[in-house]
Amino acid sequence: MRGEAPVLALSGGVGGAKLVRGLANVLAEGRLHVACNTGDDFEHLGLLICPDFDTVIYTLSGLVHSGQGWGRADETWQVLGEVAKLGGPSWFRLGDRDIALHLLRRQALDNGMSLEDVATLLCDRLGLTCSVFPASNERVRTLVHSDDGILSFQEYFVRDQCKPKTQAITFDVDTAAKPAVKLNALLTASDNLAAIIFCPSNPYLSLDPILAVPTLRQRISASRCPRIAVSPIIGGSAIKGPTAKIMTELEIPVNPLSYARHLDGLIDALVIDHRDADYVAELEADGLQVFCEHIIMSNEDDKLRLAKTVMRIAEGM
């Protein structure tokens, strides 16, 4: 039955994590499965940093810093301060509580566990009732081609504060890369999914790295379950992050129509904000079902409301 079937969400960091939290609170235990972007992942101070995955699990567990939407609440910075004093790189802010998770991840990986198995371990340790995992166990890294050269995502986003002008975005994909085991299983039985949900994440920096995993785009395109996206763009601006800046620099109109066409063939329905109602006719002409809602998630009630709306759409398709 669709009402008991699993739900697959594709998510980046802060924006996607908000909808994921709403979905986790709406759906029965065990129904929600979240595939996270790994394009932001990188090695730093000998540790593997997985920003989007960590943001999602911190958000689900209530440990996230609510003001910024990422990192740990009640964080301290003793280790980072000592790293700086010793002349080490301090541009990427790793807090003391956050480092604990990264140390455990490093140890588990060094002991032969896959990235996906480590994700399962961390979800269990944090008491999560849903499954959160990387889209792939193998390397898929985002490269930003800019007027300052080719930058890794964290160099562009954190070190350089998104200031370089974007000329193109590509992905460094391991030749052995494939969907994670859980993701592969869900897609193999995709006709039994209640829905595939594209969370409101940056399409170029968060969703595209997931779709860059070999075979993934084709398999989502072939799926016959409801496929629903929530727009990360409202009224010509991005809800959060550099989406609008990147689109402008790539000469792409900043509106939900551009977003939908970027996901052409992958979605059946799009949830947009009331402020973008003028685009409904064009979106419907492209063959999409369109739903105008209040999509900014400022608090827990907003997350629940939007999650219920998305699932109501899925059940009606």
C-alpha positions as CSV (number, residue, x, y, z in Angstrom):
1,M,0.0,0.0,0.0
2,R,1.2,3.5,-0.9
3,G,0.4,4.7,2.6
4,E,2.9,2.3,4.1
5,A,5.5,2.4,1.3
6,P,9.0,3.9,1.8
7,V,9.7,7.5,0.8
8,L,13.0,8.5,-0.7
9,A,14.2,12.1,-0.2
10,L,17.2,13.6,-2.0
11,S,18.8,16.3,0.1
12,G,21.6,18.8,0.4
13,G,22.2,20.7,3.6
14,V,20.3,23.4,5.5
15,G,17.2,23.8,3.3
16,G,16.8,20.2,2.5
17,A,17.4,19.2,6.2
18,K,14.4,21.3,7.2
19,L,12.0,19.4,5.0
20,V,13.6,16.1,6.0
21,R,12.9,17.0,9.6
22,G,9.3,17.7,8.8
23,L,9.0,14.4,6.8
24,A,10.5,12.4,9.7
25,N,7.9,13.8,12.0
26,V,5.0,13.1,9.6
27,L,5.9,9.6,8.4
28,A,5.8,6.4,10.4
29,E,9.1,5.1,11.8
30,G,11.2,3.5,9.2
31,R,9.4,4.9,6.1
32,L,11.8,7.8,5.4
33,H,15.1,7.2,3.6
34,V,17.4,10.2,2.8
35,A,20.1,10.2,0.2
36,C,22.6,13.0,0.9
37,N,24.8,15.0,-1.3
38,T,28.5,14.1,-1.1
39,G,29.8,16.7,-3.5
40,D,30.7,19.0,-0.5
41,D,32.7,16.2,1.3
42,F,36.5,16.8,1.7
43,E,39.5,15.8,3.8
44,H,40.6,18.4,6.4
45,L,43.1,17.9,9.2
46,G,43.1,14.2,8.4
47,L,39.4,13.9,8.9
48,L,36.6,13.3,6.3
49,I,34.1,16.1,6.6
50,C,30.6,15.3,5.2
51,P,28.8,18.7,5.7
52,D,25.4,17.9,4.2
53,F,25.0,14.5,5.8
54,D,26.1,15.9,9.1
55,T,23.6,18.8,8.8
56,V,20.8,16.4,8.1
57,I,21.5,14.1,11.1
58,Y,22.1,17.1,13.5
59,T,18.8,18.6,12.3
60,L,16.9,15.3,12.8
61,S,18.4,14.7,16.2
62,G,17.8,18.3,17.5
63,L,21.5,18.9,17.9
64,V,21.9,21.5,15.1
65,H,22.7,25.1,15.8
66,S,19.2,26.6,15.2
67,G,20.4,30.1,14.3
68,Q,22.7,29.1,11.5
69,G,21.1,25.7,10.5
70,W,24.4,23.8,10.4
71,G,27.0,22.8,13.0
72,R,26.3,21.9,16.6
73,A,24.4,23.8,19.2
74,D,26.3,25.0,22.2
75,E,29.6,24.6,20.3
76,T,33.0,25.4,21.6
77,W,36.2,26.1,19.6
78,Q,39.2,25.1,21.8
79,V,40.7,22.8,19.2
80,L,40.3,25.2,16.3
81,G,42.0,27.9,18.4
82,E,45.0,25.7,19.1
83,V,45.2,24.7,15.4
84,A,45.4,28.4,14.5
85,K,48.0,29.1,17.2
86,L,50.2,26.3,15.7
87,G,49.9,27.8,12.2
88,G,47.4,25.2,10.9
89,P,44.4,26.0,8.6
90,S,41.6,27.5,10.5
91,W,39.4,28.8,7.6
92,F,37.1,25.8,8.0
93,R,35.4,26.1,11.4
94,L,35.3,22.7,13.1
95,G,33.9,22.9,16.6
96,D,34.9,20.7,19.4
97,R,31.6,18.8,19.6
98,D,31.6,18.4,15.8
99,I,35.1,17.0,15.8
100,A,34.0,14.1,18.0
101,L,31.8,12.9,15.2
102,H,34.5,13.3,12.7
103,L,37.0,11.4,14.8
104,L,34.6,8.4,15.1
105,R,33.9,8.5,11.3
106,R,37.7,8.5,10.6
107,Q,38.2,5.6,13.0
108,A,35.4,3.6,11.5
109,L,36.6,4.2,7.9
110,D,40.1,3.3,8.8
111,N,38.7,0.0,10.3
112,G,37.3,-0.9,6.9
113,M,33.7,0.3,7.2
114,S,32.1,1.9,4.2
115,L,30.8,5.5,4.3
116,E,27.3,4.2,4.2
117,D,27.9,1.8,7.1
118,V,29.4,4.6,9.1
119,A,26.2,6.7,8.3
120,T,24.0,3.9,9.7
121,L,26.2,3.7,12.8
122,L,25.9,7.4,13.4
123,C,22.1,7.4,12.8
124,D,21.8,4.6,15.4
125,R,23.9,6.3,17.9
126,L,21.8,9.5,17.6
127,G,18.6,7.6,17.9
128,L,17.1,8.5,14.5
129,T,14.0,6.7,13.3
130,C,14.7,7.2,9.6
131,S,17.6,6.1,7.4
132,V,20.1,8.7,6.2
133,F,23.0,7.8,4.0
134,P,25.4,9.1,1.3
135,A,24.2,8.9,-2.3
136,S,27.3,6.9,-3.0
137,N,30.2,5.3,-1.1
138,E,32.6,6.4,-3.7
139,R,34.0,9.8,-4.5
140,V,31.7,12.4,-6.2
141,R,33.2,15.8,-5.6
142,T,31.9,19.2,-6.8
143,L,34.4,21.4,-8.7
144,V,33.6,25.1,-9.3
145,H,35.2,26.6,-12.4
146,S,35.6,30.3,-11.6
147,D,37.5,33.4,-12.5
148,D,39.9,32.3,-9.8
149,G,40.5,28.9,-11.3
150,I,39.0,25.5,-10.5
151,L,38.0,25.3,-6.8
152,S,36.8,22.5,-4.6
153,F,33.4,23.2,-3.2
154,Q,34.7,24.1,0.3
155,E,37.3,26.4,-1.2
156,Y,34.6,28.2,-3.1
157,F,31.9,28.2,-0.4
158,V,33.7,28.5,2.9
159,R,37.2,29.8,2.2
160,D,36.3,32.3,-0.5
161,Q,32.7,33.0,0.7
162,C,31.3,32.3,-2.8
163,K,33.0,35.5,-4.1
164,P,34.6,34.1,-7.3
165,K,32.4,34.3,-10.4
166,T,31.1,30.9,-11.4
167,Q,31.9,29.9,-15.0
168,A,30.9,26.2,-14.9
169,I,30.3,23.4,-12.4
170,T,31.6,19.9,-12.9
171,F,32.1,16.7,-10.8
172,D,35.0,14.6,-10.1
173,V,33.5,11.1,-10.0
174,D,35.3,7.9,-9.1
175,T,35.3,5.5,-12.0
176,A,33.9,2.9,-9.6
177,A,31.1,5.1,-8.3
178,K,27.6,3.7,-8.0
179,P,24.6,4.3,-5.9
180,A,24.9,3.4,-2.2
181,V,23.5,0.0,-1.3
182,K,20.3,1.4,0.3
183,L,19.7,3.8,-2.5
184,N,20.2,1.0,-5.1
185,A,17.7,-1.2,-3.3
186,L,15.1,1.6,-3.1
187,L,15.5,2.4,-6.8
188,T,15.4,-1.2,-7.8
189,A,11.9,-1.4,-6.3
190,S,11.1,2.2,-7.2
191,D,7.6,1.5,-8.4
192,N,6.8,0.5,-4.8
193,L,8.0,3.9,-3.4
194,A,5.4,6.2,-2.1
195,A,7.4,9.1,-3.6
196,I,10.8,10.5,-4.6
197,I,11.1,13.9,-3.1
198,F,13.6,16.5,-4.2
199,C,14.1,18.7,-1.1
200,P,14.6,22.5,-1.5
201,S,18.3,22.3,-2.1
202,N,20.6,24.1,-4.5
203,P,20.1,22.3,-7.9
204,Y,23.7,22.9,-9.0
205,L,25.7,22.3,-5.8
206,S,23.4,19.9,-3.9
207,L,21.1,17.9,-6.3
208,D,23.4,17.7,-9.3
209,P,26.2,15.9,-7.4
210,I,23.6,13.3,-6.3
211,L,22.4,13.0,-9.9
212,A,26.1,12.7,-11.1
213,V,26.3,9.2,-9.4
214,P,26.3,6.9,-12.5
215,T,22.9,5.4,-13.4
216,L,21.1,7.5,-10.9
217,R,19.5,10.1,-13.2
218,Q,18.4,7.4,-15.6
219,R,16.8,5.3,-12.9
220,I,14.9,8.2,-11.4
221,S,13.8,9.2,-14.8
222,A,12.4,5.7,-15.4
223,S,10.7,5.5,-12.1
224,R,6.9,5.5,-12.1
225,C,6.3,6.5,-8.5
226,P,5.3,10.2,-7.8
227,R,8.3,12.5,-8.1
228,I,7.9,15.8,-6.4
229,A,10.3,18.8,-6.0
230,V,10.0,21.7,-3.7
231,S,11.5,24.9,-5.2
232,P,14.5,26.5,-3.5
233,I,13.7,29.8,-5.3
234,I,11.1,32.3,-4.2
235,G,10.4,35.6,-5.9
236,G,13.7,35.8,-7.9
237,S,15.9,34.9,-4.9
238,A,17.2,31.7,-3.3
239,I,15.8,30.7,0.1
240,K,19.4,30.2,1.3
241,G,22.9,30.1,-0.1
242,P,24.4,31.1,-3.5
243,T,21.8,29.5,-5.8
244,A,20.7,32.9,-7.3
245,K,24.2,34.2,-7.6
246,I,25.3,31.1,-9.5
247,M,22.3,31.2,-11.8
248,T,22.9,34.8,-12.6
249,E,26.5,34.2,-13.4
250,L,25.6,31.3,-15.6
251,E,23.0,33.5,-17.3
252,I,20.1,31.4,-16.1
253,P,16.9,33.2,-15.1
254,V,16.4,33.0,-11.4
255,N,12.9,31.5,-11.2
256,P,11.1,28.2,-10.5
257,L,10.7,27.6,-14.3
258,S,14.5,27.4,-14.7
259,Y,14.7,25.1,-11.7
260,A,12.0,22.8,-13.1
261,R,13.6,22.6,-16.5
262,H,16.9,21.8,-14.9
263,L,15.2,18.7,-13.5
264,D,13.5,18.0,-16.8
265,G,12.3,14.3,-17.0
266,L,13.0,13.7,-13.3
267,I,9.9,15.3,-11.6
268,D,6.1,15.1,-12.1
269,A,5.1,17.8,-9.7
270,L,6.6,21.0,-8.3
271,V,5.7,22.9,-5.2
272,I,6.3,26.7,-5.5
273,D,5.7,29.7,-3.4
274,H,2.6,31.8,-3.8
275,R,4.8,34.7,-4.8
276,D,5.7,32.7,-8.0
277,A,2.1,32.0,-9.0
278,D,2.7,33.8,-12.3
279,Y,4.8,30.8,-13.5
280,V,2.1,28.2,-13.0
281,A,0.8,28.3,-16.6
282,E,4.3,27.8,-18.1
283,L,5.1,25.1,-15.7
284,E,1.9,23.3,-16.4
285,A,2.6,23.7,-20.2
286,D,5.8,21.8,-19.5
287,G,3.7,18.9,-18.2
288,L,4.1,19.4,-14.5
289,Q,1.5,19.4,-11.8
290,V,2.1,22.7,-9.8
291,F,1.1,23.5,-6.3
292,C,1.3,27.0,-4.8
293,E,2.1,27.0,-1.1
294,H,3.9,28.9,1.6
295,I,7.2,27.1,1.4
296,I,9.5,29.1,3.7
297,M,10.2,27.0,6.8
298,S,10.9,29.4,9.6
299,N,9.9,27.1,12.5
300,E,8.9,23.5,13.3
301,D,5.2,24.2,12.4
302,D,6.3,25.3,8.9
303,K,8.4,22.1,8.4
304,L,5.5,19.9,9.5
305,R,3.0,21.8,7.3
306,L,5.1,21.6,4.2
307,A,5.9,17.9,4.8
308,K,2.2,17.2,5.1
309,T,1.5,19.1,1.9
310,V,4.2,17.1,0.0
311,M,2.9,13.8,1.2
312,R,-0.7,14.8,0.5
313,I,0.4,15.6,-3.1
314,A,2.2,12.2,-3.4
315,E,-0.9,10.4,-2.1
316,G,-3.1,12.1,-4.7
317,M,-0.9,11.3,-7.7
